[in-house]
């Protein structure tokens, strides 16, 4: 991520049991997460059903 870059998180209603954790972070915080992401210990889930283009955001949250 570029310095002063932006991360956008959009979440809809969660139907199945889930853990949602949202933080404000900086580059140093994200670099600390990198080894966990690279090793697979932490896996980001964008959408288990697939990717929606930004133009279909409302449809993706339906």
Phi and psi restraints in degrees (value plus and minus 20) as a CYANA .aco file:
   2 UNK   PHI     -89.3   -49.3
   2 UNK   PSI     133.3   173.3
   3 UNK   PHI     -79.7   -39.7
   3 UNK   PSI     117.1   157.1
   4 UNK   PHI      43.2    83.2
   4 UNK   PSI       0.0    40.0
   5 UNK   PHI     -90.7   -50.7
   5 UNK   PSI     151.6   191.6
   6 UNK   PHI    -138.6   -98.6
   6 UNK   PSI     123.7   163.7
   7 UNK   PHI    -136.7   -96.7
   7 UNK   PSI     108.9   148.9
   8 UNK   PHI    -131.3   -91.3
   8 UNK   PSI     107.8   147.8
   9 UNK   PHI    -141.2  -101.2
   9 UNK   PSI     104.2   144.2
  10 UNK   PHI    -145.3  -105.3
  10 UNK   PSI     102.2   142.2
  11 UNK   PHI    -148.4  -108.4
  11 UNK   PSI     119.6   159.6
  12 UNK   PHI    -119.3   -79.3
  12 UNK   PSI    -186.4  -146.4
  13 UNK   PHI     -83.6   -43.6
  13 UNK   PSI     119.3   159.3
  14 UNK   PHI    -120.8   -80.8
  14 UNK   PSI      98.1   138.1
  15 UNK   PHI    -109.8   -69.8
  15 UNK   PSI     -61.7   -21.7
  16 UNK   PHI    -110.9   -70.9
  16 UNK   PSI     137.4   177.4
  17 UNK   PHI     -76.6   -36.6
  17 UNK   PSI     112.3   152.3
  18 UNK   PHI    -171.8  -131.8
  18 UNK   PSI     142.9   182.9
  19 UNK   PHI    -137.7   -97.7
  19 UNK   PSI      99.8   139.8
  20 UNK   PHI    -134.7   -94.7
  20 UNK   PSI     108.5   148.5
  21 UNK   PHI    -153.5  -113.5
  21 UNK   PSI      97.7   137.7
  22 UNK   PHI    -140.5  -100.5
  22 UNK   PSI     111.2   151.2
  23 UNK   PHI    -155.2  -115.2
  23 UNK   PSI     140.1   180.1
  24 UNK   PHI    -115.1   -75.1
  24 UNK   PSI     105.1   145.1
  25 UNK   PHI    -150.2  -110.2
  25 UNK   PSI     147.4   187.4
  26 UNK   PHI    -143.6  -103.6
  26 UNK   PSI    -199.6  -159.6
  27 UNK   PHI     -78.3   -38.3
  27 UNK   PSI     -63.1   -23.1
  28 UNK   PHI     -81.3   -41.3
  28 UNK   PSI     -60.8   -20.8
  29 UNK   PHI     -82.1   -42.1
  29 UNK   PSI     -65.3   -25.3
  30 UNK   PHI     -87.3   -47.3
  30 UNK   PSI     -55.1   -15.1
  31 UNK   PHI     -86.0   -46.0
  31 UNK   PSI     -51.8   -11.8
  32 UNK   PHI     -87.9   -47.9
  32 UNK   PSI     -49.9    -9.9
  33 UNK   PHI     -96.8   -56.8
  33 UNK   PSI     -43.0    -3.0
  34 UNK   PHI     -71.4   -31.4
  34 UNK   PSI     -67.0   -27.0
  35 UNK   PHI     -80.2   -40.2
  35 UNK   PSI     -54.6   -14.6
  36 UNK   PHI     -91.0   -51.0
  36 UNK   PSI     -58.4   -18.4
  37 UNK   PHI     -88.6   -48.6
  37 UNK   PSI     -64.2   -24.2
  38 UNK   PHI     -84.1   -44.1
  38 UNK   PSI     -56.0   -16.0
  39 UNK   PHI    -101.3   -61.3
  39 UNK   PSI     -33.0     7.0
  40 UNK   PHI      67.1   107.1
  40 UNK   PSI     -18.2    21.8
  41 UNK   PHI     -86.4   -46.4
  41 UNK   PSI     -50.9   -10.9
  42 UNK   PHI    -142.0  -102.0
  42 UNK   PSI     109.0   149.0
  43 UNK   PHI    -141.2  -101.2
  43 UNK   PSI     100.2   140.2
  44 UNK   PHI     -92.7   -52.7
  44 UNK   PSI     114.3   154.3
  45 UNK   PHI    -132.2   -92.2
  45 UNK   PSI      90.3   130.3
  46 UNK   PHI    -101.7   -61.7
  46 UNK   PSI     -75.8   -35.8
  47 UNK   PHI    -182.0  -142.0
  47 UNK   PSI      91.7   131.7
  48 UNK   PHI     -82.8   -42.8
  48 UNK   PSI     -36.7     3.3
  49 UNK   PHI    -107.7   -67.7
  49 UNK   PSI     -34.7     5.3
  50 UNK   PHI     115.8   155.8
  50 UNK   PSI     159.4   199.4
  51 UNK   PHI    -118.2   -78.2
  51 UNK   PSI     115.0   155.0
  52 UNK   PHI    -128.8   -88.8
  52 UNK   PSI     116.2   156.2
  53 UNK   PHI     -88.4   -48.4
  53 UNK   PSI     135.1   175.1
  54 UNK   PHI     -75.3   -35.3
  54 UNK   PSI     -55.5   -15.5
  55 UNK   PHI     -83.9   -43.9
  55 UNK   PSI     -36.1     3.9
  56 UNK   PHI    -133.6   -93.6
  56 UNK   PSI       9.0    49.0
  57 UNK   PHI     -75.5   -35.5
  57 UNK   PSI     -68.5   -28.5
  58 UNK   PHI     -81.9   -41.9
  58 UNK   PSI     -60.1   -20.1
  59 UNK   PHI     -83.5   -43.5
  59 UNK   PSI     -59.5   -19.5
  60 UNK   PHI     -85.6   -45.6
  60 UNK   PSI     -48.1    -8.1
  61 UNK   PHI    -109.3   -69.3
  61 UNK   PSI     -27.8    12.2
